[in-house]
Structure formats: structure tokens, C-alpha cells
Amino acid sequence: LPQARAGIISTVEVLKVMEAFVNEPNYTVWSDLSCNLGILGTLLSHTDFHEDIQAFVRDVFSPIGERLGWDPKPGEGHLDALLRGLVLGKLGKAGHKATLEEARRRFREHVEGKHVLSADLRSPVYVTVLKHGDSSTLDTMLKLHKQADMQEEKNRIERVLGAIAQPELIQKVLSFALSEEVRPQDTVSVIGGVAGGSKQGRKAAWKFVRDNWEELYNRYQGGFLISRLIKV
């Protein structure tokens, strides 16, 4: 992909190579593909090809998604669980219908306490329902954040809140980032999640950083978090 971004080889050639990996069982390969498709999606988000790349993601990731399923299989290893989370999250964000429906069902049962989501499925489910959710979804997620006993779960939720798509809800997430509900050292994760969530999120996050620069700078002056914030 770096060669494609530099204009050395065509993006079409890169996508053809990616298609060849549909039967690949290796987590590292899929993680790489996911990362590169994410970069490509970002580059294409300002063009007419954005929906085309989402359709490509659905096509490439659905065979492995169907093979892995939602539940652990006997004898599978840690990397299979990681791969399942990666693939389901990718399909869910890209709007794969069956994945979205199942994520919503499992999220509902999780919130109602009927069937608590395993740790490795929480991020992909949260991302999926938020990406295609509304104000009620965001409110539920913020409620889960408030009720969470473990800081690990709070951080998990903070990292995915930026997946929400509507402009007014993006603003709500950004305001939440600077609230007392979020530890100062975790604010950057929330803003970064918004910046990486969508084209609208990137613009909103950059404006938010400029509008609140004094407060953010005073919080992090001299520390690595301010440079991380600018980078995201």
C-alpha cells in the first residue's frame, strides 16, 4: 500500500492482491489488510469511491467472518479470538447486514443483562452498533461507561465512541472527552477515536482541538500526550 499511496503502482493492483487472501487463516495477515484498507478508506473518504471501498471490505471479509462465526470453537487459540474480533468489527463498520443485525441483538442482550458479551467481542459489537446507531445508542453506551467497574471497560468504550456518525452526536462525544467522566490521560483516546471515525469526525475533532487548545495545552504541556493528540 505505501507504493500505491506514492503512485508507484495502481490501487486497483493492490486491491487485486488483497482479494487473493480471502482464504488466509493468519491473524497477522488480516491485521495488515485491515490496517491498509483503513488507510485507503481514509484517503477515499473525500471521494465518490467511499461506498465502493466499504462494499469491497464486505466482500473480502465476509468469507472469513462466516468461517469464524460469533462463538469460540473447541480448541481454537488466542489468535483466533483476536481474528474474530478484528473481522467482525471490520464487517460491522462496513455495514455488513447480517453482522449488524447480530451485533445489535447481542448488544441488546448485553445491556439487558441476559447474556454478557465476552471481552473480545465487546469492541467489535460496540463499534458496529455505534457506527449505525442514534442518540439512544450513544446514551446507552455512556450509561455503560458510567456503570463500568473496571477501568479497562471504561477505556474500551472511550476508544469506540467516535464511531457515531451524526454531527450533533459527534459534538456530544467531544464534549464528553473533556468532562469529569473521563480521566485527563484518556481524553486523547476519545478525541482520537472521533478523528478516526469518519470524515465528519476528523473535521469536528480538529476544530474541537483548536477551540479548546488552551485547556488541552495546559493539561498536557511538555508531555507526549499533546504530540499524540496532534498526530491523531
KEKE-3310 file (N, C-alpha, C; in steps of 0.2 Angstrom, whole numbers, plus 5000, padded with zeros to 4 digits):
npx = (5004:5010:5017:5007:5001:5011:5010:5016:5012:4996:4981:4971:4978:4983:4972:4968:4977:4974:4962:4966:4969:4958:4956:4965:4971:4978:4981:4989:4991:4978:4976:4986:4980:4968:4972:4978:4968:4960:4968:4967:4953:4952:4959:4950:4939:4935:4930:4921:4922:4920:4909:4911:4923:4919:4910:4919:4927:4917:4915:4928:4930:4919:4919:4929:4923:4911:4916:4923:4913:4902:4905:4917:4926:4929:4945:4952:4964:4971:4974:4964:4953:4956:4957:4943:4937:4943:4939:4924:4922:4927:4918:4906:4907:4908:4895:4890:4876:4871:4880:4878:4865:4866:4875:4868:4858:4865:4871:4859:4855:4866:4866:4854:4857:4855:4864:4880:4892:4907:4924:4932:4923:4917:4922:4921:4907:4902:4907:4901:4887:4887:4892:4881:4871:4860:4855:4850:4857:4870:4868:4865:4878:4886:4880:4883:4897:4898:4893:4903:4914:4927:4942:4947:4936:4930:4940:4939:4926:4928:4937:4929:4919:4919:4915:4902:4890:4882:4882:4879:4879:4892:4898:4893:4901:4913:4912:4910:4923:4931:4925:4922:4920:4929:4946:4959:4971:4965:4958:4963:4962:4948:4946:4954:4948:4936:4942:4947:4935:4927:4925:4918:4920:4934:4935:4927:4934:4947:4943:4938:4949:4957:4948:4948:4961:4969:4965:4968:4982:4987:4984:4992:5005:5022:5021:5020:5007:5002:5008:5004:4990:4990:4995:4985)
npy = (4994:5007:5009:5011:5022:5031:5032:5023:5010:5005:5007:4999:4987:4984:4981:4969:4960:4960:4953:4941:4935:4929:4916:4915:4910:4917:4928:4939:4943:4947:4957:4966:4968:4974:4986:4992:4994:5002:5014:5016:5018:5030:5039:5039:5044:5057:5056:5050:5037:5031:5023:5012:5006:5002:4992:4983:4980:4972:4962:4956:4952:4945:4930:4925:4929:4922:4909:4910:4913:4919:4913:4905:4891:4874:4871:4881:4894:4909:4918:4916:4921:4934:4937:4935:4945:4956:4954:4954:4967:4974:4970:4974:4989:4992:4990:4977:4967:4955:4954:4967:4965:4954:4959:4970:4963:4955:4965:4971:4961:4961:4973:4972:4963:4949:4941:4942:4950:4943:4948:4949:4952:4963:4976:4975:4974:4985:4995:4993:4994:5008:5014:5013:5018:5028:5043:5037:5025:5030:5036:5025:5018:5028:5027:5013:5016:5024:5015:5005:4995:4992:5000:4996:4992:5005:5012:5004:5008:5021:5022:5018:5027:5037:5032:5035:5043:5054:5072:5080:5071:5068:5079:5079:5068:5073:5084:5076:5070:5080:5080:5077:5064:5057:5052:5063:5058:5050:5057:5060:5048:5048:5059:5056:5044:5050:5057:5047:5041:5045:5055:5067:5067:5069:5082:5088:5085:5091:5105:5105:5103:5115:5125:5122:5123:5130:5125:5111:5111:5116:5106:5095:5100:5099:5086:5069:5066:5078:5079:5067:5069:5079:5072:5062)
npz = (5000:5004:4992:4983:4988:4985:4972:4964:4961:4954:4964:4961:4958:4970:4977:4970:4974:4988:4987:4984:4996:5003:5008:5018:5034:5044:5057:5058:5045:5041:5050:5045:5032:5036:5042:5031:5022:5030:5030:5016:5015:5022:5014:5003:5008:5005:4992:4978:4979:4992:4996:4988:4992:5005:5001:4995:5007:5013:5005:5004:5018:5022:5019:5028:5040:5040:5042:5054:5063:5077:5089:5100:5095:5099:5105:5099:5097:5105:5095:5086:5092:5093:5079:5076:5082:5076:5062:5063:5068:5057:5047:5053:5054:5041:5037:5035:5033:5040:5050:5057:5061:5070:5079:5085:5091:5100:5108:5113:5122:5130:5137:5143:5152:5150:5143:5144:5135:5129:5133:5121:5111:5114:5109:5094:5094:5100:5092:5080:5083:5087:5075:5066:5074:5084:5094:5105:5106:5108:5121:5129:5128:5135:5147:5150:5151:5163:5172:5173:5181:5180:5175:5162:5155:5154:5146:5135:5130:5128:5118:5107:5105:5096:5084:5081:5070:5067:5066:5077:5087:5087:5092:5105:5110:5109:5118:5130:5131:5137:5149:5167:5168:5161:5163:5163:5156:5147:5139:5126:5119:5117:5109:5098:5094:5088:5078:5070:5066:5056:5041:5044:5057:5058:5054:5064:5076:5074:5074:5087:5094:5091:5096:5109:5113:5123:5135:5133:5130:5142:5150:5146:5143:5138:5139:5131:5127:5121:5109:5103:5102:5092:5082:5080)
capx = (5000:5014:5019:5001:5000:5016:5008:5021:5008:4989:4977:4967:4983:4984:4965:4968:4982:4971:4957:4969:4970:4951:4956:4970:4968:4983:4979:4994:4989:4972:4978:4989:4975:4963:4976:4979:4961:4958:4971:4964:4946:4953:4961:4945:4933:4933:4929:4915:4923:4920:4905:4914:4928:4915:4907:4925:4928:4911:4916:4934:4930:4913:4920:4932:4918:4907:4920:4924:4907:4902:4907:4923:4926:4933:4952:4954:4969:4971:4974:4958:4948:4958:4955:4936:4935:4945:4934:4918:4922:4928:4912:4901:4908:4907:4888:4888:4869:4870:4884:4875:4859:4868:4878:4863:4854:4870:4871:4853:4855:4871:4863:4848:4860:4853:4869:4885:4897:4914:4928:4935:4918:4914:4924:4918:4900:4901:4909:4896:4880:4888:4893:4875:4867:4857:4856:4848:4863:4876:4866:4866:4885:4888:4877:4888:4903:4897:4892:4908:4918:4934:4945:4948:4930:4929:4944:4937:4921:4930:4940:4925:4913:4920:4912:4895:4891:4878:4886:4877:4882:4900:4899:4892:4906:4919:4911:4911:4930:4934:4921:4925:4919:4935:4952:4963:4976:4961:4954:4966:4959:4941:4946:4957:4943:4932:4946:4947:4929:4924:4927:4915:4923:4940:4934:4925:4939:4952:4940:4937:4956:4958:4943:4950:4968:4972:4964:4972:4989:4988:4983:4997:5011:5028:5021:5019:5000:5000:5010:5000:4984:4991:4996:4979)
capy = (5000:5013:5011:5014:5029:5035:5032:5019:5005:5007:5005:4993:4981:4982:4978:4963:4956:4959:4948:4934:4932:4928:4910:4915:4910:4920:4934:4945:4945:4950:4963:4970:4970:4979:4992:4996:4996:5008:5020:5018:5021:5037:5043:5039:5046:5063:5055:5046:5029:5029:5017:5006:5003:4998:4986:4979:4977:4967:4956:4952:4950:4940:4923:4923:4930:4916:4903:4910:4914:4923:4910:4902:4884:4870:4870:4887:4898:4916:4922:4915:4925:4941:4937:4935:4952:4961:4953:4956:4974:4977:4969:4978:4996:4992:4989:4970:4967:4950:4956:4972:4963:4950:4964:4973:4958:4953:4972:4972:4956:4963:4979:4969:4958:4942:4937:4947:4950:4941:4954:4950:4954:4970:4982:4975:4975:4992:4999:4992:4997:5015:5017:5013:5020:5035:5046:5032:5020:5034:5037:5018:5017:5032:5024:5008:5019:5026:5009:5001:4995:4991:5005:4993:4993:5012:5014:5001:5012:5028:5022:5017:5032:5041:5028:5038:5046:5061:5078:5083:5066:5068:5085:5076:5064:5078:5087:5071:5069:5085:5080:5074:5056:5054:5054:5068:5055:5046:5062:5060:5042:5049:5064:5052:5040:5054:5059:5041:5038:5047:5062:5072:5066:5072:5089:5091:5084:5096:5111:5105:5104:5122:5129:5121:5122:5132:5120:5105:5113:5117:5099:5091:5104:5096:5078:5065:5066:5083:5077:5061:5072:5082:5067:5059)
capz = (5000:5003:4985:4979:4990:4982:4965:4960:4957:4955:4969:4958:4958:4977:4979:4967:4978:4994:4986:4984:5003:5006:5012:5023:5041:5048:5060:5056:5038:5041:5053:5040:5027:5039:5043:5025:5020:5034:5027:5010:5016:5024:5008:4998:5011:5002:4985:4977:4980:4999:4997:4984:4997:5010:4998:4994:5013:5015:5000:5006:5025:5024:5019:5034:5045:5041:5044:5061:5067:5083:5096:5100:5093:5104:5103:5095:5101:5107:5089:5083:5096:5090:5072:5076:5084:5070:5056:5064:5069:5051:5043:5056:5052:5034:5036:5033:5035:5045:5056:5060:5065:5076:5084:5088:5095:5106:5112:5117:5127:5135:5140:5147:5157:5148:5140:5144:5130:5131:5132:5114:5107:5116:5105:5088:5094:5102:5086:5075:5084:5087:5068:5063:5079:5085:5101:5111:5106:5112:5128:5132:5129:5140:5153:5152:5154:5170:5177:5172:5187:5178:5170:5156:5151:5153:5141:5129:5127:5126:5111:5101:5105:5090:5078:5080:5064:5066:5068:5084:5092:5087:5096:5112:5112:5110:5125:5135:5131:5142:5156:5173:5167:5158:5166:5159:5152:5142:5134:5119:5116:5114:5103:5093:5091:5084:5072:5066:5065:5049:5038:5048:5064:5058:5054:5070:5081:5073:5076:5094:5097:5090:5100:5116:5113:5129:5140:5131:5131:5149:5153:5143:5141:5139:5139:5125:5125:5117:5102:5101:5100:5086:5077:5078)
cpx = (5004:5016:5013:5000:5005:5015:5013:5017:5001:4986:4973:4972:4983:4977:4965:4972:4978:4965:4960:4970:4963:4951:4961:4968:4973:4981:4983:4992:4983:4972:4981:4984:4970:4966:4976:4973:4958:4961:4968:4957:4947:4954:4955:4938:4930:4931:4922:4915:4922:4915:4907:4919:4925:4912:4913:4927:4923:4913:4922:4933:4924:4915:4924:4927:4913:4910:4921:4918:4907:4905:4913:4922:4931:4940:4955:4959:4967:4970:4968:4953:4950:4956:4947:4934:4937:4940:4927:4917:4923:4921:4906:4901:4907:4899:4886:4881:4868:4874:4881:4869:4861:4872:4873:4859:4859:4871:4865:4853:4861:4869:4858:4851:4858:4859:4875:4890:4904:4918:4931:4929:4915:4916:4921:4910:4898:4902:4903:4889:4881:4888:4886:4869:4864:4859:4855:4854:4869:4874:4867:4873:4888:4886:4882:4895:4903:4896:4898:4912:4925:4936:4946:4942:4928:4933:4942:4931:4923:4934:4936:4919:4913:4917:4905:4895:4887:4882:4885:4879:4889:4902:4898:4898:4912:4918:4913:4919:4933:4930:4925:4924:4925:4941:4956:4968:4972:4957:4956:4963:4952:4941:4949:4952:4938:4935:4946:4941:4926:4927:4924:4918:4930:4940:4932:4930:4945:4949:4940:4944:4958:4954:4945:4957:4971:4971:4968:4979:4991:4988:4990:5004:5017:5027:5020:5012:4998:5002:5006:4993:4985:4992:4990:4974)
cpy = (5006:5015:5013:5021:5034:5036:5028:5013:5007:5004:4999:4986:4979:4978:4971:4958:4955:4953:4941:4931:4930:4921:4910:4915:4914:4927:4940:4947:4949:4957:4969:4973:4975:4986:4996:4998:5002:5014:5022:5021:5028:5041:5044:5042:5053:5062:5051:5039:5027:5023:5011:5003:4999:4992:4981:4976:4971:4961:4952:4949:4945:4933:4921:4924:4925:4910:4904:4910:4919:4920:4906:4894:4880:4870:4876:4891:4905:4920:4922:4920:4933:4942:4938:4943:4957:4960:4955:4964:4977:4976:4974:4986:4997:4991:4982:4968:4962:4952:4962:4970:4959:4954:4968:4969:4956:4960:4972:4967:4958:4968:4977:4964:4951:4938:4942:4945:4948:4947:4955:4952:4961:4975:4981:4976:4982:4997:4999:4995:5005:5018:5018:5015:5027:5038:5041:5027:5024:5034:5030:5017:5022:5030:5018:5010:5021:5020:5005:5001:4995:4997:5002:4994:5000:5014:5011:5005:5018:5028:5021:5022:5036:5038:5031:5043:5053:5066:5080:5078:5066:5074:5083:5072:5068:5081:5082:5069:5074:5085:5076:5066:5053:5056:5058:5064:5051:5051:5061:5054:5044:5054:5060:5047:5043:5055:5053:5038:5039:5054:5068:5073:5070:5079:5092:5090:5089:5103:5111:5106:5111:5126:5128:5120:5124:5127:5113:5106:5113:5110:5095:5094:5100:5088:5075:5065:5072:5082:5071:5064:5076:5077:5064:5064)
cpz = (5000:4996:4981:4981:4987:4975:4961:4957:4958:4961:4967:4959:4965:4979:4976:4972:4985:4993:4986:4991:5007:5010:5017:5030:5046:5051:5058:5049:5038:5045:5049:5035:5030:5040:5036:5021:5024:5031:5020:5010:5018:5018:5003:5002:5008:4995:4984:4978:4987:4999:4994:4989:5002:5007:4997:5001:5015:5011:5003:5013:5026:5024:5026:5040:5046:5044:5052:5065:5073:5089:5095:5099:5098:5101:5100:5100:5101:5100:5085:5086:5093:5083:5072:5077:5079:5064:5057:5065:5062:5047:5046:5054:5045:5032:5033:5036:5041:5051:5060:5064:5071:5081:5088:5093:5101:5111:5116:5123:5133:5139:5145:5153:5156:5146:5139:5139:5132:5129:5125:5109:5108:5111:5098:5088:5096:5096:5081:5077:5085:5080:5065:5068:5079:5092:5106:5111:5110:5119:5132:5133:5134:5147:5155:5154:5161:5175:5177:5179:5186:5173:5163:5152:5149:5146:5134:5126:5125:5119:5105:5100:5098:5083:5076:5074:5063:5069:5075:5089:5093:5092:5104:5114:5113:5117:5131:5136:5136:5149:5161:5173:5164:5161:5161:5154:5146:5137:5127:5116:5113:5108:5097:5090:5086:5077:5067:5063:5058:5047:5042:5055:5064:5058:5061:5076:5080:5075:5084:5097:5097:5095:5108:5117:5120:5134:5139:5132:5138:5153:5152:5142:5143:5139:5132:5122:5120:5110:5099:5099:5094:5080:5075:5074)
residu = (LEU:PRO:GLN:ALA:ARG:ALA:GLY:ILE:ILE:SER:THR:VAL:GLU:VAL:LEU:LYS:VAL:MET:GLU:ALA:PHE:VAL:ASN:GLU:PRO:ASN:TYR:THR:VAL:TRP:SER:ASP:LEU:SER:CYS:ASN:LEU:GLY:ILE:LEU:GLY:THR:LEU:LEU:SER:HIS:THR:ASP:PHE:HIS:GLU:ASP:ILE:GLN:ALA:PHE:VAL:ARG:ASP:VAL:PHE:SER:PRO:ILE:GLY:GLU:ARG:LEU:GLY:TRP:ASP:PRO:LYS:PRO:GLY:GLU:GLY:HIS:LEU:ASP:ALA:LEU:LEU:ARG:GLY:LEU:VAL:LEU:GLY:LYS:LEU:GLY:LYS:ALA:GLY:HIS:LYS:ALA:THR:LEU:GLU:GLU:ALA:ARG:ARG:ARG:PHE:ARG:GLU:HIS:VAL:GLU:GLY:LYS:HIS:VAL:LEU:SER:ALA:ASP:LEU:ARG:SER:PRO:VAL:TYR:VAL:THR:VAL:LEU:LYS:HIS:GLY:ASP:SER:SER:THR:LEU:ASP:THR:MET:LEU:LYS:LEU:HIS:LYS:GLN:ALA:ASP:MET:GLN:GLU:GLU:LYS:ASN:ARG:ILE:GLU:ARG:VAL:LEU:GLY:ALA:ILE:ALA:GLN:PRO:GLU:LEU:ILE:GLN:LYS:VAL:LEU:SER:PHE:ALA:LEU:SER:GLU:GLU:VAL:ARG:PRO:GLN:ASP:THR:VAL:SER:VAL:ILE:GLY:GLY:VAL:ALA:GLY:GLY:SER:LYS:GLN:GLY:ARG:LYS:ALA:ALA:TRP:LYS:PHE:VAL:ARG:ASP:ASN:TRP:GLU:GLU:LEU:TYR:ASN:ARG:TYR:GLN:GLY:GLY:PHE:LEU:ILE:SER:ARG:LEU:ILE:LYS:VAL)
# end
